[in-house]
Amino acid sequence: MATQLIDRFAADLPPDKRASVYQSTKATHEKRTKLLFDHFADPNHLRATAGEIKQHVIENLDTYLPIVEAKLAANGAKVHWAATAESACATVLGIMKARGATKMVKAKTMVSEEIGLAEYLGKHGIEALETDLGEFIVQIDHDHPSHIVRPIIHKNRREIARSFEREGLGDYNDDPGTITRRARKFLRHKYLAADVGLTGANFVSVESGRIVLVTNEGNSRFSLAAPKVHIALVGIEKLVPRDRDLGVLLNLLARSATAQQLTVYTEFISGPRAAGQPDGPEEMHVVFVDNGRTEVLASECREILRCIRCGACLNVCPIYRQASGHAYRSVYPGPVGAVLSPLLAGKQFPELADLPKASSLCGACQEVCPVNIPIPDLLLRLRARGKAEGAPRAAVASPPMGAWALLASQPAAWKAALLGGRLLNVLPTKFIPVPALRAWEEKRTLPAWQGGRFRQWMRERRKS
């Protein structure tokens, strides 16, 4: 069997990190499933509806983007367009320099991670501080997020306590409440000192021109309350046609991401502070980011642009649970990342071409996706494209399938193989004759062989 980079990463993953990822994802997935089926008579119909809404958007972006630009402008926001990561970063820097701003507080936004905004601003002498607790911990550790929703799923509280001690935030204490209070104390004065608050957007309504932010910590509100300037970084695919569509998507997003009926803070932002409002930003800038999305839209995998970044596919994926997010070597891990990351990176990063192979194709990712993205189909399309384009082969080549085809097409040989399959229950791994199969078996624990009984069952059923 093929050995991918992700396999080698997983093999070296410390057991405590694997346990942290596995336990957290498993618990969230089980809660999510119970919540959806407890609250909705037919959640799969709801998922299909949400998928149709998002697919309609991406198929009609050329119509909706000019409309939402006009709506945002009418609400008092200034709209900017960024074709690349570099232009998006430069746009944000330009907004800040025009106002002499040097300090930014950031709410959680995957787009800013995607374009490397914090690092870019840091090189230009601007402090860009993460205020989401998980992102803050990632930042002080010079680490990278390993989950779309929970960036420090790979860390335990002891590691976090040591990080806080190292940064002078208090003596070692791994009590979660103490860690949270210390982060709050450190961040509060940063909000007041900031010149600019930056957020992403979970959705943007074309109908009303309102930006929708979904958070659980309230840090996005703090990021907007004191600074005079609000910048929203938004992927061009984040639109929804009407306000009423948010009723479907918000219900599914909260349950799929964190197994909540509704996130703690769901904010609808229409524009900068109005004349009669006591606080809030005086300016609002919306930067729509392409950064490869147009190319994805033109590809055979455009359905991936439906994604609402809930992380449900990560939580259910057996590969992600064993390998963790860092194994995917990109901002977007898990099944969605296995499709989206190589598409956004393009041919400039051939090292990501192996990601579509990091899947068992079990289909669980599509079953939980709140917008019904056919991820297994997209992975197969990317595998086929990779083969056609001559993508780099794995370090250990997959065995040829000719022997399997011969076996499967000869009934006598097939019956003999079924009988021989029982040997797998007692044969030590070192005696498996095929090297590639032996290497694969050494890293996996298979269930006991139970094949070969169907024909006997069928014969007995015919007699009766």
N, C-alpha and C positions, 0 to 999 in steps of 0.2 A: 504494500500500500504506500501511497505517497506521503512523504514527510514534509509538511509545510513549516514556514517560519513560526506560525502560531503554535504548532505542535511542540517545537523546541522551547518556545517561551513558556508554555504550560508545564512542560516537564521540569523546568527550573523554578516554578512559582513556589514560594514558601507555603507550607501547609496552613499557617495561620491566615494568610491572605486569601487562599482558596476557600477556607472555611468562612471568612467574613463575607466574601462575595456570594457563596452558595447559600448560606443561611438567610441573608438579607433578601436576595432575589426570590428565593423559594417562598418566604413568608409573604412578601408583597404580592406575588403572583396568586397565591391561594386566597388572600383577602380580596384581591381584585375580582377573581372569578365569583366568589360568594356574593360580593356586593352587587355586581352586575345582574346576576340571575335572581337575586332577592328583590331588586328594585325594578326590573324591567321584565315584562312577560316574554319579549323576544329581543334580547340584546343583539343577536346577530343581524336582525333586520335593521336595527338602529345603526350598527356598524356599516352595513351596506349603504344606508342613506347618507351617512357621513362621508363615506368614500365617494359617492356620487357628487356630493356638494364640492368636495375638494378637487375631484377630477374635472368637474365643470370649470372650476377656477383656472386650473393650469392649462386647460384647452382654450381658454379665452383671456389669457393674460394680456394680449395685445389690445383688447377692448377695455379691460378693467383698470389697467395701470394708469392710463391718462385720466380716467374718471376719478380714481382715488386721489391722484395728484391734485386735481381741481378741488375736491372736497377738503383735503387737508389744508390747502392754501386758503380756502374760504373760512376754515376754522382758526386761521392765524399761524399755521405752521409753515416753515420753509422746507421745501422738498429738494433733495439732492439725489443724483443718480451716480452709482459707482459700478463700473463694469468689471473691475478686478479688485483683489484684496488690497493691492498697493494704492489704488485710487480711493478706496473706502477709507483706509488709514489716513491718507493725505487730506481727505475731506474733513475728517474729524479734527486733525491737527490744525487745518486752516481755520475752522470755526473757533477753536480755542485761541490760536495766535491772534486772531482779529480782535479778541476781547482781552488780551493780555492774561489769559487764564493759564495757571500752572498746576492746579490740583483738580483731580477728577475722582468721584466715587462711582463705582460701577455696580449695578445690579447684575444678576446672572444673565448672560446672553451667549448662546452657542456661536452666533455669528462672530462675536468679538474674538472668541477662541479660534474660530476658523481662519480669520484674517490676521491673527497675531497682533491685535491692537495694543494690548498692554505693553508688550515688549517694544513695539514701534514707538509708542509715546515715551517710554522710558529712555530710549536712545536720544530723544529730543528734549530731555530735561523735564518731562511732565510726570507727576505722580498719578498713576491710575490704580486706585486701590479697590480690590474686590471686597464687596460687603456681604455677599452670601456667605454663610459660615463655612460651608464646604469649600467654596472657591477661595475664600480667605486662607484656609489651611493649605490648600494646594499652592497658593501664591507664596506664602512664607516658607514652604518646604521646597520651592523651586521644582515642583512636581507638575503632573498633568492630570486632568480629570480622567476618571476611568468609567464613568457612567453618565448618561445624558441628564438624568434628574438628580442623582446623588453622586457628586464628583469624587467623594472620598469613601466610596463603598469598600475600597480595598484597604482601608486603614481601620485600626481599632483605637479605642479611647486611650490606651497606654501610649501609643505612638503620638497621638494628638497632644497628650499631656506633656510629653518630652519636647515637642515642638514649641509649645507655649512657654515652657521653662527656658528653652534656648533663646527665645525671642524676648525674654524679660517680662512676660505677661503674668508672672507669678511662680511660686514654688511648684514643684511637681504635685499635681492633683488630678487624678483621672475620673473624678466624679463629673458626669455629663452636665449637671446643673452648674457646677463651678466653672467648667470650661466655657459654657454659654455666657455666664455672667461676665467673665473676664473679656471675652470677645466683645460683648455689648459695651462694656466700659471703655475699651480701646477705640471702638468705632464711633461712638457717639460724637466726640469732638471732631472727628474727621468729616462727618456730615456737615457740621457747621462751618468748617474751614474750606470746604470745597467750592470751586468756582463753577463746576459743571457736573451734572448728574447724567449718567449714561444708562440706558436700558435697552433691552431688546423689545420684541413684541410677539406674543403668542398668536395673535390674530389682528388683522386690520379690516374693519368693515368698509366696503366700498360704498355702501348706502349712506353712511353717516360720517365717514372719515375719522372714526374713533379708533384709537389703538387700545387693545385689550392686553393687560398684563396679569399673569397668574403667578402668585408666590405664596409661600407659607411663613415667611419670616418677617415680613413688613419692611424689609430693607429697601425695596424699591420705592416705597412711600417716603422714607427718610432721604433717599437719594434725590427725590424731586422736591422736597419741602424747602430746603435751605438754599441750594444753588440757584443762580439766576438763569442758568441755561440748561435746558433738557435736550439731549441728543438721543434719538432712538435709532438703533441699527436694525434694519429689517430685511430679511430675505424676500426677494420679489414674489415668492410663492405663498407668502403668509396671508394672502387676502381671503376674505369670505364675501360673498355677494351682498348678503342682507344681515341686518342685526338679528333677525329671527333665527338665522342659521347658527348663531352662537349658542342657542338653547340646546341644540344637539351636540355640538362640539365640546362645549364646556362640561356638560354632564359626562361625556366619554373621557375627556382628558383627565379630569380629577380622579375618576375611578381607575383608569388605566395606569396612571403615573404613580399615584401614592395611595390608592385604595381609600380615597375620601369621597364623600358625596359632593363636596365642593371645596376647593382650596380655601385657606384662611383669608387670603386677600385676593379679590378679583376686581381689578381696577379698569375703568373705562376713561380714557384720556382723550379729550376733544381738542386740546390745544394749549397754548400758554395761559398764564394767569389772566383772568378777566379783570376789568377795572375795579369791580366791587369785591374781589376776593382778597383775603388778608395775606395769603402766602402762596407759594408756588413759583415756578420759573417764569421769568419775563419773556424768554424766547424758547421756542421749540423747533428743533430741526429733525427731520426724518430723512435718514440716509437709506435709500433702497439699494441693496447689494445684489449684484448678479453673480459674479465670481464663479462662472462655469454653469450656472443654472440654465442659461439659454441653450447651451450645448446638450445638457441633460434633457431638456424639453424636446429637442430635435432628435433624440435617440430612441431606441426601442425600449428604454427603461424609464420613460417619463413618469410612470405611476409613482415612483419613489418620491416625487415632489409633493405628493399628498401628505407626507409625514408631518405630524404635529408634535414631534419630539417628546413623546410620553415615556419612552423607555420600556414599554410592556414587552416588546420583542426581546430585549436584553434579559429581562427577568425570567423568561420562560426558556431561553435558549440553552441547551446542554453544553454547547461549545463555549459560550460566554461564561457560564457558571464555572467551568473548569479552567479556563484560560485567563479570565478577567479582561477588563477593557484595554489595558495597556498593550496586550498582545496584538491588538489591531493597528497599533502604530499610527493612529490618526485621531482627529477630534471626535469623529462619530464611530463608536465601536458597535459590536454586536451585529445582528442580522442587517439592520438598517445601514450600518456603517460598511458592511461587506459589499453593499450595493452602491451607496452614495459616495463613499470615500474615493474609490478608484475612478468613479465618474467625474467628480469634481477635480481630482488631481490631474486627470488626463495622462498623457504619455510622458509628462515631465517627471512623474514619480512611478517608474515601472516596478519599484519594490512593493507597491500596493496591489499589483496585478494578481497576487495570490489570494487576496481576501475573498473573492467569490467561491473559492474552494474550501473556505473555513466554515463548512456547514454540512450537517448530516442530511439536509433536505427533508427533515421530518415533518415540516409544515406547521409546527406549533407557532411560529412567528406570525404567519398569516391568520391563524385562528384567533389570536389575541389582539391583532392590530385594530385599533379603534376606527381606522379609516380603510380597513380591508385591503391593504396593499398586498398584491400577490408576490411576496418576497421570494419564495422558492422559484417561481417562474423567472423572475428577474435575475436571480443567481445563475440559473441555467443559461439564460441569454448571454450573460457576461462571460460565462465559461466558454460558450461557443464562440463568442467574439474574440476572446483571448487566444483560443486555439487557432482561429483563422488569421489573427494578426501575429502569431508566433510569440506569444507571451512566454517568459522564462519558465522552464520546467522545474518541478520540485527537485530537491537534492536527491531523493530516492524515487525513481520512476515507478509509476503504477504498473502492475503486471499486465501483460496483454490479455484481452478478453476472449481470444480465440478458443482457449481451452474451455472456458466457461460456456461459450456458445456451442461447442461440440458436445459437452456434457449435457446441456439443457435440451439438446435436440435428439438425444439418443435415449429412449426409455429404459433400456437395460442398464446403461451406464448410470443413468440418474438414480435408479433403484439401488444400485450397488453403493453409490455415493451416500444415499440416505442412511443405509445400514452402517457405512463407515463413519458417518457423522457422530455416532455415539462414542467413538474413540476420543473425541474432543473433551469429553467429560473426565477422562482419566489420563490422557496423554500429556505429559509435562511439556511446557512451552518450548523447551530447548530441543525437543524431538520433532517439532513441526518442520517438515522438509522444505517448505518454501520460505526463503529468507525474508522477503517483504511481508508475508503474512505473519511470520514469527515476530518481527519487529513491531508490527501493529498489535499483536496479541499481548506482548510484554507490557504495554502501556494501558491495557484495558482489562476489565473483569467482565467476562461474558456470562449470561445466564446459562443454566444447564441446558444441554441439547435435548430437545423434545420432539424433533422431527421424525418423519417416517411412519406415522400412525394413520394418516388420512386414508390411504388406500385400504388398510385393514378395516377401518371404520366404514368405508363405503361398501366393501364386500359384505360385511355383516348387515348393513342396512338394506342391501338389495335382497339378501336372503329373507329378511323379515318382511 
